[in-house]
Amino acid sequence: MQARTLQTWIVRRIAIRHRLERVCTSYLLFLMVVTTKHSLEEAARFSGLHKSQFSKMLQAHSKVAVYTLERLSKQQAKHVSQARQKLKELPWNIAIVVDSTLQHRASLHPANAKTFNHGQGFVVGHQWTNIVLLLNDMLIPLRPIPFYSQRYCRDHALAYRTEHDLVVEYLQKLTLEDYIGSYDPREVVVLTDSGYDNKKIQNAIADKHWHFIIALGKTRSVKSAMLALTTPKSKQWCHIATFFRHHRRLKWQTIRITTNGTKRKRMEFRTRDTIGYLRYVGQVQLVCSESRKRPDGRRKYFACNDMRVTARQIIIGYRLRWAIELFHKTVKQHLGFEDVATSGFDSVISHVHWVYCAYILLYMSPPGVSAGVTSLGDKQRQLQQLLANQEKRRVLQKLTQIGGVQRYKDELRQALADA
């Protein structure tokens, strides 16, 4: 197995212009292997190309990175969806998960950097809203949504839009047929946390005839379907936290769920559910849930517009959202999501999309990687070992040639001089 074989395998899947093949495949291959930091200096040292080539590629060809990610996402989704299976204990086959993550930066000087407060102190950086598909226990990242600050929009003559507006537009334009072929809209469920508890988002999902499971904020207005005819309109709507306090007659039910990790822990929740109305959206199932170990502690409230499912299935479905949190952790720890040191935001866009491309390629079973390996870190280590063995074979072959020792010394001297 040689690095050239890996690069050929990558080229066949990304289909970019010939003059960009070497620099793009080298950057992708660099992201796919184990390294202490995914910097441009390390990429140059790994590939033998000059640092400026990667810098120019990231800055001038962000559209190439976006197109390549969309192509790879569709390839992987079509391959996985050939034999679609039901999500765990659920009536749906396809889950779309929406969540945002922060890309830390050292200062506010880079373009589009902003100060965010996500409950754990202030963070300087960029915000990305990720939309991923869950098919047959496989996570496939789609094109992410960059958040543009008001200052960046003003400097670049762009119309400022909130994150919720961007998500609504994204969902409206998302054509699932391009990813999975023909499908029944009733097979799709959209999962979000309370940060996306927004009537426009919920109506955009309903307009697609998809289902949703969304965590609600405590102040979201709901009303009971049973009391709608007997209660004055002025008193029908109330906050969901107040709603479940007023409906204490609803019995608690215990739900036991086994986790998917290696330890297979069992979690217990108690829930209350009823049919009601979500203001400006329509009829939904409302669920109040809390951990059995912490009664009267942190309660979560959910809304689901699929009337076929039970409260247990709503809880299990919402827990699938945890997959995107693991995705965020993986791309940050293993693929250098935050290892970007450029000032221009176009370069940041390119880097993020190439990182997601590397994530998909690693799960496409590259040549030389064992099919039974499921951990992304193990896949990276296998690739690293293959490349290291190839380099050893190259050195041994050169040393056995006539004058090979002297040529190898000259090569080492040149490498040290370039460093």
Legacy VTK file of the C-alpha trace (Angstrom):
# vtk DataFile Version 3.0
C-alpha trace
ASCII
DATASET POLYDATA
POINTS 419 float
0.000 0.000 0.000
1.512 3.338 -1.038
0.561 6.947 -0.465
0.101 7.317 -4.226
-2.505 4.535 -4.173
-4.398 6.334 -1.402
-4.272 9.615 -3.291
-5.578 7.889 -6.437
-8.450 6.439 -4.397
-9.262 9.939 -3.059
-9.071 11.534 -6.527
-11.636 9.081 -7.892
-14.142 10.178 -5.239
-13.732 13.939 -5.202
-13.518 14.601 -8.983
-11.859 18.025 -9.006
-9.847 19.843 -11.652
-6.505 18.289 -12.527
-4.431 21.298 -11.483
-5.880 21.122 -7.952
-5.677 17.350 -7.558
-2.298 17.116 -5.867
-2.743 19.902 -3.322
-6.335 18.913 -2.442
-5.629 15.189 -2.107
-2.495 15.910 -0.091
-4.460 18.124 2.294
-7.226 15.526 2.652
-4.732 12.725 3.252
-2.974 14.872 5.846
-6.284 15.442 7.684
-6.975 11.702 7.600
-3.814 10.626 9.449
-2.723 11.066 13.067
-0.786 14.234 13.860
-0.289 16.498 16.857
-1.699 19.530 15.041
-3.278 19.944 11.620
-1.422 23.148 10.733
-0.277 24.254 7.281
3.352 23.798 8.350
2.662 20.172 9.267
0.747 19.660 6.014
3.752 20.959 4.044
6.132 18.716 5.980
3.847 15.704 5.482
3.302 16.143 1.733
6.518 17.752 0.541
4.606 20.698 -0.924
5.186 24.305 0.070
2.987 25.858 2.757
1.894 28.629 0.383
0.228 26.088 -1.933
-2.164 25.027 0.821
-2.716 28.626 1.886
-3.672 29.669 -1.669
-5.884 26.618 -2.104
-7.856 27.366 1.073
-8.200 31.053 0.307
-9.108 30.949 -3.389
-11.071 27.716 -3.756
-13.670 27.587 -0.996
-16.376 26.730 -3.572
-14.395 23.619 -4.544
-14.449 22.457 -0.923
-18.202 23.078 -0.659
-18.940 21.212 -3.888
-16.693 18.298 -2.883
-18.454 17.883 0.471
-21.873 17.856 -1.195
-20.658 15.251 -3.693
-19.209 12.991 -0.991
-22.315 13.357 1.208
-24.552 12.250 -1.667
-22.247 9.344 -2.545
-22.183 8.043 1.014
-25.908 8.595 1.627
-26.907 6.768 -1.571
-24.626 3.861 -0.684
-25.931 3.550 2.879
-29.590 4.065 1.961
-29.680 1.120 -0.467
-30.971 -1.035 2.406
-32.592 1.427 4.793
-33.494 0.053 8.186
-35.674 1.408 10.963
-33.949 3.578 13.529
-33.653 1.865 16.887
-37.148 0.849 18.100
-38.626 3.713 16.078
-41.008 4.007 13.099
-38.643 6.272 11.115
-35.796 5.312 8.756
-34.098 8.691 8.391
-33.143 11.232 11.034
-31.984 14.779 10.335
-30.176 16.331 13.295
-29.567 20.077 13.617
-27.113 21.541 16.113
-24.418 24.216 16.279
-20.831 24.182 17.480
-18.201 26.832 18.111
-14.836 27.032 16.413
-12.460 28.636 18.897
-10.105 31.395 17.762
-7.379 33.110 19.749
-8.587 36.681 19.181
-11.259 38.838 17.556
-8.915 39.941 14.759
-9.798 37.154 12.229
-12.676 38.021 9.922
-16.154 37.089 11.186
-14.904 36.227 14.680
-17.414 36.976 17.412
-17.838 36.563 21.160
-20.389 33.893 22.093
-21.807 32.925 25.468
-23.124 29.356 25.507
-23.560 29.042 29.244
-19.968 28.140 30.076
-18.308 31.511 29.780
-17.491 33.637 26.763
-15.873 32.047 23.698
-14.247 33.886 20.793
-14.594 32.267 17.387
-16.978 31.231 14.628
-20.312 29.466 14.923
-21.276 26.652 12.572
-24.736 25.102 12.366
-24.384 21.459 11.337
-27.046 19.378 9.634
-26.350 15.634 9.562
-28.182 12.546 8.328
-28.524 9.411 10.444
-28.974 6.313 8.267
-28.426 2.715 9.444
-26.378 3.911 12.451
-24.185 5.973 10.094
-23.737 9.741 10.503
-23.294 11.682 7.264
-22.511 15.416 7.545
-24.173 17.686 5.015
-23.067 21.182 4.047
-22.820 23.234 7.280
-24.238 26.724 7.729
-21.725 29.451 8.655
-23.024 32.204 10.907
-22.091 35.708 9.736
-21.805 38.439 12.335
-23.481 41.817 11.844
-20.085 43.495 11.424
-18.976 41.003 8.749
-22.255 41.480 6.867
-21.878 45.260 7.028
-18.268 45.130 5.763
-19.125 42.762 2.894
-22.511 44.249 1.896
-24.441 41.161 3.010
-27.922 41.041 4.478
-27.712 39.977 8.112
-29.802 36.920 8.946
-30.368 35.114 12.211
-29.400 31.492 12.689
-33.061 30.448 12.779
-33.748 32.149 9.438
-30.748 30.364 7.909
-31.960 26.995 9.208
-35.465 27.596 7.820
-34.067 28.433 4.379
-31.748 25.408 4.494
-34.579 22.989 5.345
-36.835 24.468 2.680
-34.170 23.988 -0.013
-32.962 20.582 1.201
-33.857 17.949 -1.407
-33.493 14.557 0.228
-34.072 12.747 -3.081
-30.600 13.888 -4.171
-29.114 12.014 -1.192
-31.244 8.899 -0.668
-33.454 8.604 -3.747
-37.225 8.229 -3.442
-38.619 8.054 0.080
-41.800 8.403 2.102
-41.856 11.720 4.038
-43.361 9.847 6.988
-40.025 8.006 7.324
-38.170 11.240 8.224
-37.794 12.791 11.674
-35.940 16.020 12.498
-34.250 16.247 15.914
-33.213 19.504 17.588
-32.618 20.830 21.076
-34.419 23.769 22.658
-32.124 26.244 20.894
-34.197 25.643 17.754
-37.605 25.859 19.408
-38.931 28.235 16.790
-42.323 28.252 15.056
-40.769 29.008 11.651
-38.464 25.990 11.886
-41.271 23.724 13.083
-43.613 24.876 10.312
-40.864 24.461 7.694
-40.491 20.830 8.815
-44.254 20.265 8.817
-44.564 21.783 5.332
-42.179 19.066 4.095
-44.530 16.489 5.673
-41.653 15.375 7.902
-41.963 14.692 11.608
-40.022 16.427 14.368
-38.975 15.831 17.949
-37.956 19.164 19.433
-37.052 20.064 22.994
-39.162 23.029 24.054
-38.194 26.010 26.136
-40.011 26.345 29.451
-41.841 29.455 28.243
-43.177 27.981 24.983
-46.955 28.374 24.797
-49.119 25.255 24.561
-52.698 24.288 25.311
-54.585 21.104 26.037
-56.605 19.419 23.333
-59.175 18.258 25.913
-59.861 21.659 27.464
-59.940 23.671 24.232
-63.755 23.517 24.052
-64.486 24.237 27.732
-61.928 26.921 28.578
-62.068 30.603 27.502
-59.562 31.408 24.763
-57.777 33.945 26.977
-56.904 31.176 29.445
-56.191 28.328 27.070
-52.560 29.105 26.286
-49.876 28.848 28.958
-46.168 28.078 29.279
-45.409 24.378 28.985
-43.831 24.238 32.455
-47.029 25.749 33.862
-49.105 23.420 31.689
-47.695 20.265 33.275
-47.983 21.764 36.767
-51.692 22.320 36.100
-52.132 18.775 34.748
-50.920 16.780 37.712
-53.592 14.197 37.034
-51.390 12.867 34.224
-49.679 9.798 35.626
-45.915 9.344 35.658
-44.634 6.386 33.655
-41.202 4.805 34.102
-39.110 4.300 30.957
-35.939 2.193 30.938
-33.451 2.703 28.110
-30.176 0.847 27.452
-27.317 2.983 26.136
-25.381 2.078 22.964
-21.909 2.349 24.514
-19.565 -0.499 25.371
-20.692 -0.488 29.024
-24.384 -0.822 28.058
-25.713 1.194 30.974
-29.407 1.312 31.744
-31.030 4.701 32.178
-34.394 5.316 33.822
-36.717 8.231 33.142
-40.198 9.056 34.263
-42.503 10.786 31.833
-45.944 12.319 31.503
-47.483 12.874 28.093
-50.652 14.154 26.507
-51.962 15.476 23.216
-52.036 19.243 22.926
-51.427 22.189 20.648
-48.173 24.035 20.066
-48.871 27.701 19.484
-48.642 28.762 15.808
-47.767 25.158 14.799
-50.675 22.791 15.478
-51.479 19.536 17.201
-48.557 17.666 18.778
-47.728 15.177 21.468
-46.346 16.899 24.571
-43.973 15.042 26.882
-42.496 16.025 30.250
-39.457 13.953 31.231
-36.963 13.794 34.098
-34.389 11.343 35.374
-35.606 8.862 37.981
-32.438 9.469 39.996
-33.194 13.184 40.263
-36.942 13.644 40.749
-38.193 17.229 40.609
-34.802 18.213 39.186
-34.091 19.329 35.633
-37.144 18.548 33.560
-37.199 18.554 29.794
-40.204 19.145 27.603
-40.659 17.720 24.118
-43.046 18.172 21.215
-43.575 15.609 18.456
-45.989 16.008 15.555
-46.157 12.253 14.845
-49.263 10.919 16.572
-48.288 7.278 15.974
-45.486 7.134 18.523
-45.373 6.656 22.279
-43.618 8.750 24.913
-40.925 6.059 25.127
-40.232 6.349 21.390
-40.057 10.140 21.656
-37.422 9.875 24.406
-35.423 7.267 22.452
-35.681 9.367 19.302
-34.459 12.511 21.014
-31.478 10.624 22.444
-30.326 9.925 18.873
-29.431 13.614 18.782
-26.384 12.779 20.901
-24.703 11.444 17.742
-24.068 14.990 16.520
-22.369 15.893 19.817
-20.009 12.941 19.293
-19.438 14.145 15.725
-18.413 17.591 16.993
-16.020 15.994 19.495
-14.501 13.745 16.822
-13.775 16.436 14.226
-12.243 18.664 16.895
-10.033 16.017 18.503
-8.988 13.953 15.475
-9.435 16.004 12.298
-8.223 19.465 13.295
-11.554 21.307 13.038
-10.179 24.143 15.187
-6.583 24.013 13.872
-6.965 26.966 11.543
-4.791 30.076 11.793
-5.944 32.229 8.894
-7.434 35.713 9.031
-9.752 35.404 6.010
-13.066 33.655 6.548
-13.013 32.061 3.061
-10.014 30.006 4.194
-11.915 28.961 7.323
-14.866 27.844 5.173
-12.550 25.766 2.990
-10.839 24.166 5.987
-14.114 23.182 7.690
-15.518 21.607 4.518
-12.282 19.663 3.877
-12.413 18.405 7.475
-15.934 17.060 6.893
-14.769 15.509 3.612
-11.974 13.726 5.484
-14.525 12.446 8.005
-16.654 10.917 5.234
-13.656 9.444 3.405
-12.448 7.700 6.552
-15.818 5.942 6.818
-15.747 4.971 3.130
-13.280 2.154 3.960
-10.063 3.438 2.341
-7.827 0.739 0.811
-5.672 -0.860 3.477
-8.035 -0.090 6.385
-9.701 -3.117 7.980
-13.444 -3.310 7.383
-14.109 -4.240 11.015
-12.547 -1.056 12.400
-15.310 1.317 13.533
-13.381 3.905 15.555
-12.212 6.903 13.540
-9.056 7.123 15.629
-8.200 3.486 14.833
-8.753 4.145 11.120
-6.339 7.076 11.290
-3.707 4.993 13.069
-3.979 2.251 10.455
-3.452 4.788 7.677
-0.497 6.237 9.572
1.075 2.813 9.935
0.588 2.014 6.251
2.270 5.255 5.209
5.114 4.679 7.671
5.713 1.166 6.302
5.704 2.538 2.760
8.351 5.112 3.723
10.518 2.410 5.301
10.320 0.317 2.138
11.276 3.344 0.033
14.339 4.072 2.192
15.483 0.431 2.183
15.078 0.262 -1.578
17.144 3.417 -2.056
19.914 2.221 0.296
20.336 -1.030 -1.671
20.901 0.824 -4.949
24.341 1.824 -6.247
25.250 5.120 -4.585
22.010 4.984 -2.628
23.599 5.817 0.723
25.046 9.068 -0.571
21.810 10.019 -2.350
19.846 9.408 0.857
22.293 11.586 2.825
21.829 14.360 0.260
18.057 14.001 0.606
18.267 14.344 4.378
20.526 17.409 4.102
18.058 19.048 1.698
15.135 18.279 4.008
16.964 19.818 6.963
17.849 22.896 4.902
14.217 23.379 3.832
13.046 23.048 7.432
LINES 1 420
419 0 1 2 3 4 5 6 7 8 9 10 11 12 13 14 15 16 17 18 19 20 21 22 23 24 25 26 27 28 29 30 31 32 33 34 35 36 37 38 39 40 41 42 43 44 45 46 47 48 49 50 51 52 53 54 55 56 57 58 59 60 61 62 63 64 65 66 67 68 69 70 71 72 73 74 75 76 77 78 79 80 81 82 83 84 85 86 87 88 89 90 91 92 93 94 95 96 97 98 99 100 101 102 103 104 105 106 107 108 109 110 111 112 113 114 115 116 117 118 119 120 121 122 123 124 125 126 127 128 129 130 131 132 133 134 135 136 137 138 139 140 141 142 143 144 145 146 147 148 149 150 151 152 153 154 155 156 157 158 159 160 161 162 163 164 165 166 167 168 169 170 171 172 173 174 175 176 177 178 179 180 181 182 183 184 185 186 187 188 189 190 191 192 193 194 195 196 197 198 199 200 201 202 203 204 205 206 207 208 209 210 211 212 213 214 215 216 217 218 219 220 221 222 223 224 225 226 227 228 229 230 231 232 233 234 235 236 237 238 239 240 241 242 243 244 245 246 247 248 249 250 251 252 253 254 255 256 257 258 259 260 261 262 263 264 265 266 267 268 269 270 271 272 273 274 275 276 277 278 279 280 281 282 283 284 285 286 287 288 289 290 291 292 293 294 295 296 297 298 299 300 301 302 303 304 305 306 307 308 309 310 311 312 313 314 315 316 317 318 319 320 321 322 323 324 325 326 327 328 329 330 331 332 333 334 335 336 337 338 339 340 341 342 343 344 345 346 347 348 349 350 351 352 353 354 355 356 357 358 359 360 361 362 363 364 365 366 367 368 369 370 371 372 373 374 375 376 377 378 379 380 381 382 383 384 385 386 387 388 389 390 391 392 393 394 395 396 397 398 399 400 401 402 403 404 405 406 407 408 409 410 411 412 413 414 415 416 417 418
